[in-house]
Amino acid sequence: MKTIFCLVLLLSGFKINAQIAVDQYDMPSSGDTIYYGISAVPLFDPAQTDTNYIWDFSNLVVITHRSDTFLTVFQTPAVYNIVFNPLVANLAYINQNPPTFGVGITITEYYDFLKKSSSYYHKAGFGAMINGVPTPVKYDNPEIYYSFPLNYNNQDSSVSSFGMTIPGYGYFGQTIKHQYIVDGWGTLIIHYGTFQVLRVKATINITDTVYLDTIGYGYTINRPTSYEYYWIAKNLQGQALKISQTGISYSAEFLDSLAYSNVSSNYFNEDIKVFPNPANTEITVHNISEKFPVMVTITDNFGKCVFKKEINQNFVNIDVSEIPSGFYLLKINSAQNSKVKKLVLIH
């Protein structure tokens, strides 16, 4: 497990005016958890970029938080492992903001499947419950995010597509054109640190292909072009800042040390045992405390409590079958201290 927060504090005191190069070791790995603050961006001019440029976003105000925990492919449901074996993908995570496919298609429990190598970082496809059916979808050609080593003025593009028959609906497919260019480098300032970065501009064009069985009619829809801007630093296992354009408005997500503020110094405490983790229907918690009673709670990324029980013994079995898939904090609070463990639920 890599602790991103510690690295933020380490880097925040230094400023090195030199262009960096990004490689595969600066991308996420399985077991990494990265915490982001989510914010609106009232004033953003995407044209403001250059060499040795300074981007100051220290005034961004956190609206909510999110965390991304990356998994191995085999930590996802087994139905997806047939399509997304290690030759196709070597990384996955639960995407908490899955795409929309249109009226009549419900998407839940969405996993992105990624492949990281010394040459590239790309998306191989996805797996999701589509209208209640677990469905692995492999792209015909991977959607490229970055080619390595990543340097100023580098650019690349990909055209990916997929199609699937959906019982009771018809057919849905997409063609995704993804192009990026590294259009700047310099210093990024956010409230939680100062980083030497590359800025990457991504341009994404998506075309939907739909056929409805109910009316025996098909059509295509060209979605509006979307733009995403990434500020990538060394050793952060992800972007320091991402700004996305939706219509005429912009939103940001950025490394956020405040996500740690409610977690004790025993966050990675190894004496508490939680297994299995990831879990499906039930977890067992051992070595809970030396003094009782204690309160055991499970909270989601937004602080909502989904389980709470007072415990008077050193182990407990907890039914998690009704808690939605996702990433949670299991907290053990006693009169003396507070301990926290990460918990991943996959149904």
GIVENNOR-V216268 format. One record per run of one state. SS is the DSSP state (a for helix, b for strand, c for the rest). FROM is the first residue (numbers start at 1). LEN is the number of residues. If there is no record, write none. Layout:
<<SS:FROM:LEN> <SS:FROM:LEN>>
This chain:
<<c:1:3> <a:4:8> <c:12:10> <b:22:1> <c:23:1> <a:24:3> <c:27:6> <b:33:8> <c:41:12> <b:53:4> <c:57:7> <b:64:8> <c:72:1> <a:73:3> <c:76:2> <a:78:4> <c:82:9> <b:91:4> <c:95:12> <b:107:10> <c:117:3> <b:120:11> <c:131:2> <b:133:15> <c:148:2> <b:150:1> <c:151:4> <b:155:12> <c:167:3> <b:170:21> <c:191:2> <b:193:20> <c:213:4> <b:217:6> <c:223:3> <b:226:8> <c:234:5> <b:239:8> <c:247:2> <b:249:7> <c:256:1> <a:257:4> <c:261:12> <b:273:3> <c:276:3> <b:279:1> <c:280:2> <b:282:5> <c:287:7> <b:294:6> <c:300:5> <b:305:7> <c:312:3> <b:315:5> <c:320:6> <b:326:8> <c:334:4> <b:338:8> <c:346:2>>
